[in-house]
Amino acid sequence: MYFVYILESLNTGRIYIGMTENIEQRIKEHNAGRVSSTKGYRSYSVIYTEEYPDKTSARKREIQIKKSGVTRREIKMRFGLKNGSIV
């Protein structure tokens, strides 16, 4: 099972979108500063997850979320995010 997840920085409101097979371990890595793209914005909270049966499906969804302006706006509206940038 694979997961697409959205994290929000508790310090800055910055949003991170990622994909993993082990979501609990990946969140620990983000919060421990072992992920270079999120290291400077710790601590993170999971605000959304989606589950997929395979890596290909999850990766396609992650890319779709990251590249679609409409989807990014929907995420901001759905979670009440006004100033947070999305990475």
C-alpha positions as CSV (number, residue, x, y, z in Angstrom):
1,M,0.0,0.0,0.0
2,Y,1.2,3.5,-0.9
3,F,0.1,6.9,0.5
4,V,0.0,10.4,-0.9
5,Y,0.1,12.8,2.0
6,I,0.0,16.5,2.7
7,L,1.9,18.0,5.6
8,E,1.5,21.5,7.1
9,S,4.4,23.2,8.9
10,L,3.2,24.1,12.4
11,N,5.7,27.0,12.4
12,T,5.2,28.6,9.0
13,G,2.0,27.2,7.5
14,R,4.1,25.8,4.5
15,I,2.5,22.8,2.8
16,Y,4.4,19.7,1.6
17,I,3.0,17.0,-0.6
18,G,4.7,13.6,-0.8
19,M,4.3,9.9,-1.4
20,T,5.5,7.0,0.6
21,E,4.9,3.3,1.4
22,N,5.4,3.8,5.2
23,I,3.6,7.0,6.2
24,E,4.4,6.8,9.9
25,Q,8.2,6.4,9.2
26,R,8.1,9.2,6.6
27,I,6.5,11.7,9.0
28,K,9.1,10.9,11.6
29,E,11.8,11.6,8.9
30,H,10.3,14.9,8.1
31,N,10.0,16.0,11.7
32,A,13.5,14.8,12.5
33,G,15.0,17.0,9.7
34,R,16.1,14.1,7.5
35,V,14.3,15.4,4.5
36,S,16.2,18.3,2.9
37,S,13.2,20.0,1.3
38,T,11.3,20.2,4.6
39,K,14.2,20.5,7.1
40,G,14.0,24.2,7.6
41,Y,10.2,24.3,8.3
42,R,9.8,21.7,11.0
43,S,7.6,20.5,12.8
44,Y,4.9,19.1,10.6
45,S,1.4,17.8,11.1
46,V,-0.4,15.5,8.6
47,I,-3.5,17.2,7.3
48,Y,-4.5,14.8,4.6
49,T,-3.7,11.3,3.2
50,E,-4.9,9.1,0.3
51,E,-4.2,5.4,-0.1
52,Y,-3.2,3.7,-3.3
53,P,-2.6,0.0,-4.1
54,D,0.6,0.6,-6.0
55,K,3.5,3.0,-6.3
56,T,2.6,4.1,-9.9
57,S,-0.9,5.2,-8.9
58,A,0.4,7.1,-5.9
59,R,3.1,8.8,-7.9
60,K,0.7,9.9,-10.6
61,R,-1.6,11.4,-7.9
62,E,1.3,13.2,-6.2
63,I,2.4,14.8,-9.5
64,Q,-1.2,15.7,-10.3
65,I,-1.6,17.5,-7.0
66,K,1.7,19.3,-7.2
67,K,1.2,20.5,-10.8
68,S,-2.4,21.4,-10.9
69,G,-3.1,25.0,-9.9
70,V,-6.8,24.1,-9.5
71,T,-6.0,21.3,-7.1
72,R,-3.6,23.5,-5.2
73,R,-6.3,26.1,-4.7
74,E,-8.8,23.4,-3.7
75,I,-6.3,22.2,-1.0
76,K,-5.8,25.7,0.3
77,M,-9.6,26.3,0.4
78,R,-10.4,22.9,1.9
79,F,-7.9,23.3,4.8
80,G,-8.3,27.0,5.3
81,L,-4.7,27.7,4.2
82,K,-4.3,31.3,3.1
83,N,-0.6,32.1,3.2
84,G,1.0,28.7,3.1
85,S,3.1,28.0,0.0
86,I,3.0,24.5,-1.4
87,V,6.0,22.4,-2.2
